[in-house]
């Protein structure tokens, strides 16, 4: 009877690469990543075949405020530490345990579930040495790019006001539609000039269409 490490190695033989399937936007950075569902769908048949059950065990967890959206909604970040057990179903005492952290951001109560999914996903990726094409280290560097300053936010608000628009509503929609951001304050400083030009163009086009139609709503 194979032990847990032999079973995990058999899973490794059956799967070596997982293609990223999800577009992710976080803190102003955008990239493609591997979703928890994609990983589960690919791994589950192999885990069943080789008699392995994955059991996450929570070690610690805390939830802290991590900013707010343009509309004033609080973003909550759940920070968790998990032991992820890869268990031999024929001998539950035979297991491989990975200790991983997981963070989950949400404006409601879904942060804990996101943290759990993140922890299990990365435990599986690292224990099984699966390639995804993700570059975590590069994303960390990108996340450190400076965000726009208060006076730049004020400039964008002035653009909205020049077209007679409510800055809060317009900028929230603009940030989501063009940059997949929860708040315009998350915009990278290097993108400011392009964003300002894009906002002016968008509002100008909306104004022109409104005049042509004799009414209607802008951006």
N, C-alpha and C positions, 0 to 999 in steps of 0.2 A: 504494500500500500504506500503510495507516494506521500511524503510529508508536505507541509504547506509551501515550502520553498520550491520543491519540485513541481507542485501544482501551479504556483505562480509563474514559474519558468515556462510551463506548457502554455499558459495564457500569453506570455511574451512571444512565444513562437507563432501563435496564431494571429497576433496583431502587433504591428510595429509603428504604424503611422495613422494619425487621425487628422483629417482635414478640418481646418477652422470653418465654422458655419454661421457665426453670429457677429453682427456689427455692434461694437461697443463704444459708448461715449461716456467718459468719466473725468470730471475735473478739467474739462476743456480739451482733453486728448481723445482722438478717435482711432480705433484700430479694430481688426477682426480677431475674434477669439473662438475658443471651443466651448460650446454650451454643455451644461451638465446633462441635458437630455440626449445630446449627440453621443457623449461618452457612455452614458448608461445603455443606450441602444446598441452600441458596438460591443461593449464589454459583457453585457448580461449573458448572452448565449455561451460565451467562453467560460464565464464563472460557473454557470450551471453545469456545463460539460465536465469541468474539472473539479467540481465539488467544493466551491469556495463561496462563503457568505461574507459580505462586507457589513461590519457593525460599527457605527460611529458612537463614541462615548464622550459626553461633554465633561471637560475638566473645569473650565471656568468661562464666565461670560459677563460682559458689561455693555450697557447701552449709553452712549453719550451724544450730546448735541454736536452736529458737525456742519453748522451753517444753516442758511435758509434760502428759499427760492425768491424770485423777483416778487412773488405774490405774498411773501411773508410766511410761507409754510416752513416749519422746522424740519431740517433733514436730520434723521437719527442714524447713527452708525453703531451696529452691533459688533462687538469684538469678542471672538470666541477662541478657545483652545480646545481641540478635540484629540482624543486617541481614536484613530481609525484602525479597527481590527480586521484583518483578513484571516478568516477562520476556516480550518479544515472541517468539513461537515461530518466526516467519519471519526474525528477525534477533536472535539471542541477545545480541548486544552492545547492543541497544536495551532498556534497562530503567529502571524507577523503583525506587529503593531507599529504604526507610524504616528508620531505626534506632530500635528500641524495647526496653524492658526487660520482663522477665516474671518473676513470682514464683510458686513452687508449693510449697504446704505439704502434707506427707504424713508419716505415721507409718512408712512403709516406703521403697520405692525409686521411687515414682511422681512425686516432686517435679519431676524434670527434664522429664518428659513434660507435666506440668501447666504448667510455665513456658513451654515451647515453644508449647503450644496457646494460652495467654494472649497471648503475643507476636504470633503470627500473626493471632489474632482482632482485636486492637486495631490492628495495622498495617492490616488490611483495612478496618476501620471508619473509621479516620481518613483513609486515602488515598482511599477512595471516598465519604467524607462521608455515611455511612449513619446514619440516625436509629434509635435503639432505645428511647428513652424513659428510658434509664438516666441517673442523676444522680450521677456519680462524685464531684463536689465535695461534695455533701450527705453521701454515705456516709463521706467522710473525716472530716467533722465529727462524724458519729454515732459513728465508731470511737473518738473521743477521749473518749467518755463514761466516767466513772470506774467501775471494777469494784468488786465487793464487797470489803470488808476482811477480814482474818484473823478478827477477832472475830465477824463476820457468818457466815463459814463455820463457825465454832465453834458458833454458835447453831443453824444448820441440822443440824449433827452431833448436837447435844443433842436436837433433835426426833426424829431417827432412833433415838437411844439410848432415849428415853422410851418408844418403841414396841417396844423390844427388837430393833431392826434394826441391821445392820452399816452404819455411815455411808458407808464407801467405796463399797460395792456399790450401795446405795440412791441415793446422791447422783449417782453416775455415770449410772445409769439414768434418774433424774429429770431431770437436765440434758439428756440426749439426747431423752427422750420429750416434754418440755414446752417446751424452748427450743432444741433442735437444736444443743446445745453439746457439745464434747468433754469439758469440765470445768466443774464448778460454779463454779470460781474465775473463769470468763469471764463470769459473770452480771453485768449492768449494775447498779450500785448502786441506781438508781432502781426496779429491779424487785424489790429484795430483799423488801420487806414482802409484796408479792403472792405471791412465790415461797414465802416461809415459810408463809403461810396455805394456799397450794395444796398444799404438802408435808404439812402437818398434816392437811388434809382428805383427801388421798389415802391417807395411812397409816391414818387413822381409819376410812375407808370399807373399806379392805382388812382391817382388824382386825375390823370388824363382820361382813363377809362370811365371814371365817374362822370366827368364832364360830357363825354360822348354819349353816355347812356341817360344823362339827365338826372342822376341820383345813384343810390347804391352805397355800399360800404367799402372802405379802403382796407389797407393791411391791418 
